[in-house]
Amino acid sequence: MDLLAFLTGLVTDLAASPWVYAVVFAVCTIDGFFPPVPSETVVVGAATIASATGEPVLLLLIGVAAVGAIAGDNIAYLLGRTIGTTRFRWMRTSRVASALDWARRGLEHRGALLIFTARYIPVGRIAVNMTAGATGYPPRRFVLLSVAAGITWAAYSALFGVVAGRWLHDQPLLAIALAVAVAALFGWIVDVVLRRVLARTTASAPAESESDLVDARV
């Protein structure tokens, strides 16, 4: 049984138990710095069940998911600040190095936008948050952005689960699968749009700098 199926089954089995909140918190925290753990799936699945059965309590679920996401993002930031982004071999693979380079360039030009929206991109948020720590992004500003991002991310994930759960209340497994797919699609769209915005910003930066230099000489 893969990790995704295991976690989905665990949340389903514990839906009426207080332990479900502990599982959601742990998964959301770990996912902030360890990408194989699918926090979106767990939150969406729990919210889908909540919309159909009333358990777990939806607002409490969103609060726990938000706190876990905020904690995970700040752990990633601290890891980047402590060990950097090149110490381990897996950090130097082409895929990870490319993501870190994208994050570094984005933080230079649109740091607040990148930190906030990267929370919606499963692997992107880890690259961004670790890079923010490694490059000395202001801690206080990062914490505030991570709080705002964590709260909105938890609410958005739960929303997909609630809509799917009410639409397919008699088929909970199908509802979970549909909600997870839509949430994943949304994350992909955010990734594509964000990359284009940052690419345009990066491309225009040299031109703006050159213009400023000309103005200064005049």
C-alpha angles and dihedrals in degrees: 000000000000124000095255094054091044094053093044091051092046093053091047092051094046097042093114094040128086087233090075089074091053090051092048092048093048094047094047091048096047092045088061090073105011111058101196090073107088105215095167090058093051095048093044091047094049092047091050091055091044092055091052102040107018091242129135099033105253100217092047089048091053091048094050092046091049094050091048092049092049091049092048094049092050092048088055089050091051091047090053091047092048106038104015124220103284106049098099128055095238088059090060097054114116095249096049093041090052092051092048092049090051090050093048093052091045093051090053093059109021107014099157094046092048096048093048098046097037088071086075093055111076100213096021094064092058092049092047097045095046090046090049089056094044094050095047100251106181107275097215092051091047092052092051092049092046091052092052092044094047094051095047092043092053091049093047093049091049091048092060090050094048094049093047092044093054093043094049100024092146093053106047097170092052089047091053092048092049094047092049091049092051092047090050091049090051091051090050091051091050089050093051094046093045093050091052093048092049092045091055091046092050092047093051095046097078091049092051091048091051091049091051090051092052091049090050092052092049 
